[in-house]
Amino acid sequence: MLKPACSTDYSADIECALATEGGHLSVGRGGFTLHYSNGAMLSGYDCEAIKADCIAAGLPVIDSRYVAFDVVVQLTLGGPLVAVGREPEPAPWHGLSYAPLHVVAARYGAAGAEIWNIPGVEPMPISREPSIGS
């Protein structure tokens, strides 16, 4: 009989992300990315486990899995990147520029993404119904 797979312990990586300005977890259709230092990321597919751990630890989380695909593409390619472990660039922000986490999170939140633990951005639990184009 197969044994259930053990969930990975992400606590050390989450601690690094908590200690880094702009550190956060992003969850999308292709899995998760934990941004924990300038240029340092951890990616995987254990989305629900790491998301729960990050929310419980107080780490910012942006979950865009249920936002329309074309909207996510526009936000990702046309909008700024989060300044993780580095100084944000001055506004106005555009594609490939670096903005504060709360700016990027507010854009995703306005599009319907689920947002957690980001000061100035209200948590937005999402509907579990897939959007058109998912």
C-alpha positions in Angstrom: 0.0 0.0 0.0 1.3 3.5 -0.9 2.1 5.8 2.0 0.8 9.4 1.7 3.4 11.8 0.5 4.8 14.1 3.2 4.4 17.8 2.8 7.6 19.7 2.6 8.6 21.9 5.5 8.9 25.4 4.1 9.4 27.1 7.4 13.0 28.2 6.8 12.1 29.6 3.4 9.1 31.4 4.8 11.3 32.9 7.6 13.7 34.3 4.9 10.8 35.8 3.0 9.4 37.4 6.2 12.8 39.0 6.8 13.0 40.4 3.2 11.3 43.6 2.2 8.8 42.6 -0.5 9.1 38.9 0.3 5.8 37.1 -0.6 4.1 34.0 -2.0 2.5 34.2 -5.4 0.2 31.3 -6.5 -1.0 30.9 -10.0 -2.1 28.3 -12.5 1.4 26.9 -12.9 2.1 26.4 -9.2 3.6 28.7 -6.6 6.6 30.9 -6.3 8.0 32.0 -2.9 10.0 35.2 -3.4 12.4 35.4 -0.5 15.4 37.5 -1.5 16.5 39.7 -4.4 16.6 37.2 -7.3 15.9 34.2 -5.0 12.8 32.2 -5.5 11.4 28.7 -4.6 8.9 27.2 -7.0 6.7 24.2 -6.7 3.2 22.7 -6.9 2.2 22.1 -3.3 0.1 25.2 -3.5 -2.4 24.7 -0.7 0.1 23.5 1.9 2.6 26.4 1.4 -0.3 28.9 1.1 -1.7 27.9 4.4 1.8 28.0 6.0 2.5 31.5 4.6 -0.9 32.9 5.7 -0.4 31.5 9.2 3.1 33.0 9.4 1.9 36.4 8.3 3.7 36.3 4.9 2.0 38.3 2.1 0.2 36.0 -0.4 -1.3 36.8 -3.8 -3.3 33.9 -5.3 -4.4 34.6 -8.9 -5.5 31.1 -9.9 -9.2 32.2 -10.4 -8.6 35.4 -12.2 -9.3 35.3 -16.0 -6.2 34.2 -17.8 -6.0 37.2 -20.1 -6.2 39.5 -17.1 -3.3 37.7 -15.4 -1.2 37.9 -18.6 -1.8 41.7 -18.8 -0.9 42.2 -15.1 2.2 40.0 -15.4 3.5 41.4 -18.7 2.2 45.0 -18.6 2.5 45.7 -14.9 5.5 46.2 -12.6 7.4 43.5 -10.7 7.5 43.4 -6.9 10.7 44.9 -5.6 11.9 42.0 -3.5 15.0 42.7 -1.4 15.7 45.9 -3.4 14.6 49.5 -3.5 11.4 50.1 -5.6 11.8 52.4 -8.6 10.0 55.7 -8.6 6.5 55.8 -10.1 5.1 55.6 -12.7 5.6 51.8 -12.9 5.3 49.8 -16.1 6.3 46.3 -17.3 9.7 45.2 -16.0 9.9 48.1 -13.5 10.1 47.4 -9.7 7.3 48.6 -7.5 6.4 48.1 -3.8 4.5 44.9 -3.0 1.4 46.7 -1.9 1.1 48.4 -5.4 1.3 45.2 -7.3 -1.0 43.4 -4.8 -3.6 46.1 -5.1 -3.6 45.7 -8.9 -4.1 41.9 -8.5 -6.7 42.4 -5.8 -8.7 44.8 -8.1 -8.7 42.1 -10.7 -10.1 39.6 -8.3 -7.1 37.8 -6.9 -7.1 36.5 -3.3 -4.9 38.7 -1.2 -3.6 38.0 2.4 -1.3 39.7 4.9 -0.5 42.8 2.8 -0.9 46.1 4.7 -3.1 48.5 2.9 -4.7 45.8 0.8 -7.8 44.1 2.2 -7.9 40.3 2.1 -10.1 39.2 -0.7 -11.2 35.6 -0.4 -12.1 34.4 -3.9 -14.8 32.3 -5.3 -13.7 28.7 -6.0 -15.4 28.8 -9.4 -12.9 29.0 -12.3 -13.0 32.1 -14.4 -13.6 32.1 -18.2 -10.3 31.3 -19.9 -9.0 29.3 -17.0 
